[in-house]
Amino acid sequence: MSFFIADAMAQAPAGAAQEPSLLGFLPLVVIFIVFWFLLIRPQQKRAKEHRQMVENLAKGDEVVTTGGLLGRITKLGENFVVVEIAEGIEVKVQKQMVASLMPKGTSKSL
């Protein structure tokens, strides 16, 4: 009959209380540490680098926006930049939407 019904495990005596083991928390701590080093820390580092790049934007820099537009910065504002994407065509973009800086002359080579 033990094939269908699991055997009952004996309970601890009434006087002996089971102490919560610190070993039970060890896997949670290890998982948190792994998440910290593999996910959280690199994301914070990328955000800091992007923030510094946005602060250091200057007129004449060639940039790519998050929308994929490649152009040269012609005007800088506090929250917006004006990007020239072609001769005589300018687009106003939020500073935070600048994804990356490109080397000088990139837009002319395309």
C-alpha positions in Angstrom: 0.0 0.0 0.0 3.0 2.3 0.4 3.1 2.5 -3.4 0.0 4.7 -3.4 0.4 6.6 -0.1 3.6 8.2 1.0 5.0 7.1 4.4 4.4 9.6 7.2 7.4 11.3 8.6 7.9 11.3 12.3 7.5 14.7 14.0 10.0 16.2 16.3 9.3 15.8 20.1 7.0 18.5 21.5 9.7 20.0 23.7 12.3 20.4 20.9 11.6 23.5 18.7 13.2 23.5 15.3 15.5 26.5 14.9 15.4 28.3 11.5 18.6 27.5 9.7 20.7 30.3 8.2 21.7 27.8 5.6 18.2 28.1 4.2 18.9 31.8 3.3 22.2 31.1 1.6 20.7 30.3 -1.8 18.7 33.6 -1.7 21.8 35.6 -0.9 23.8 33.9 -3.6 21.1 34.6 -6.2 20.9 38.3 -5.1 24.7 38.6 -5.5 24.6 37.0 -8.9 21.9 39.3 -10.0 23.8 42.3 -8.7 27.0 41.5 -10.6 25.4 40.3 -13.8 22.3 42.6 -14.2 22.1 45.6 -11.9 25.7 46.8 -11.8 26.3 46.7 -15.6 23.0 48.5 -16.2 23.9 51.3 -13.7 27.3 51.6 -15.3 25.8 52.0 -18.8 23.3 54.6 -17.5 26.1 56.6 -15.9 28.1 56.6 -19.1 25.1 57.7 -21.2 24.4 60.5 -18.7 28.0 61.7 -19.0 27.8 61.5 -22.8 24.6 63.6 -22.9 26.1 66.2 -20.6 29.2 66.5 -22.8 27.4 67.0 -26.1 28.7 69.9 -28.1 27.8 71.7 -31.3 29.3 69.9 -34.3 29.2 66.4 -32.8 27.8 63.7 -35.0 25.3 61.6 -33.2 22.8 58.7 -33.7 19.4 59.0 -32.0 17.4 56.2 -30.5 15.1 56.5 -33.6 18.1 55.7 -35.8 18.7 59.2 -37.2 22.3 60.1 -38.0 23.2 63.7 -38.0 25.3 66.6 -36.8 24.3 68.8 -33.8 23.7 72.4 -34.9 22.1 73.9 -31.8 22.1 72.9 -28.1 19.4 73.7 -25.6 18.9 72.7 -22.0 16.6 69.7 -22.9 16.7 69.6 -26.7 19.3 69.5 -29.5 18.8 70.4 -33.1 20.3 67.7 -35.4 20.9 68.4 -39.1 20.2 65.0 -40.8 20.7 66.3 -44.4 21.7 69.6 -46.0 19.0 72.1 -44.9 16.9 69.5 -43.0 17.0 69.9 -39.2 15.2 67.9 -36.5 14.7 68.9 -32.9 15.4 65.9 -30.6 15.4 65.5 -26.8 19.0 65.2 -25.4 18.2 61.9 -23.7 17.3 60.4 -27.1 20.8 60.7 -28.3 22.0 57.1 -28.3 25.7 57.5 -29.2 28.4 59.7 -30.5 29.9 58.9 -33.9 33.4 59.7 -35.1 33.8 63.0 -37.1 33.0 62.6 -40.8 30.8 59.6 -40.4 27.7 61.2 -42.0 29.7 62.5 -45.0 31.1 59.0 -45.7 27.6 57.6 -46.1 
